[in-house]
C-alpha cells in the first residue's frame, strides 16, 4: 500500500514547495510511482511542474494550465465543490477526471487559486474530501507515494490534506522566527489527531536553505533547544541555498541543477528509510 506524506509548515518562505516537487520528481526518476497533490492555493508546485513538463511545446501566448487544466476543471478545487441543491448530491470525482500525467511514474493533481473560497464553507465533511478521493479511487494501490504540498495556513483543505496522510514532513528555514511555524503546526496537528482520532505521525524536520554562517549555527542551536522541537526527529540531510532554483533557465525544479539535486537525493533516500518504519 502506498504512503501519503504531507509536506507542511505554518510559516511561509521555508522552501516547502521546492522540497515537495523535488522529492516527487526524484522518486519518480528512481522508478517509484508518485502522485503530487498541490493543496496550496498559490499553486506554485503546479506552475513549476506544468511549465517544465507541459509547456515546452506551447506557443508563447499559450499555457497548458489555462488551455487544458482549468477549462476541464482538472484541479483540486473540484474535490471541494459544494453541493448546490438537495437533488444532486456530491460524488467523488474519478482519478481520470482530475489527475494529469507529467512523465513516467509522475502524475499531478493541480492546485487552484479558488481553494481560498473553501474556507467560506462550514461543512465539516470537507475535511474528508482528499482522503475520500484517495480511497474511492484506490490510489494507494496505484501509487507508491502520494505527496501533498500543503499551504502555510490553517484551513479546511490543510486539515483535509493531513486527514488523508500517514505522516507529515516539516521543512524549516533557520531564522529568528523558525519556532513560530513549528509551534503553531504541532498544536494544530495534535488538535486534529485528538478531535478526528487519526493516526498521523511526524516523519521529521528538514533544514532548508542552509548556509555555513556562524550566526545561522547559533540560531539552529537555539531552535533545537525549544520545547516544541524536542519530540521531532531532524533529518541529517538538508538543502542549501541554490540561486538557480529561482533564476535558472531550467525552471524551479531542484532536481534539474546539480547542487540542489544532490540535496534532494539525500533527503529523499533518508525519507524512504524513515518511511519503512511507518
Secondary structure, 3 states (H helix, E strand, C coil): CCEEEEECCCCCCCCHHHHHHHHHHHHHHCCCCEEEEEECCCCHHHHHHHHHHCCCCCCCCCCHHHHHHCCCCCEHHHHHCCCCECCECCCCCCHHHHCEEEECCEEEEECCHHHHHHHHCCCHHHHHHHHHHHHHCCHHHHCCEEEEEECCCCCHHHHHHHHHCCEEEEEEECCCCHHHHHHHHHHHHHHHHHHHCCCCEEEEEEEECECCCHHHHHHHHHHHCCHHHCCCCECCCCCECCCHHHHCCCCCCHHHCHHHHHHHHHHHHHHHHHHCCC
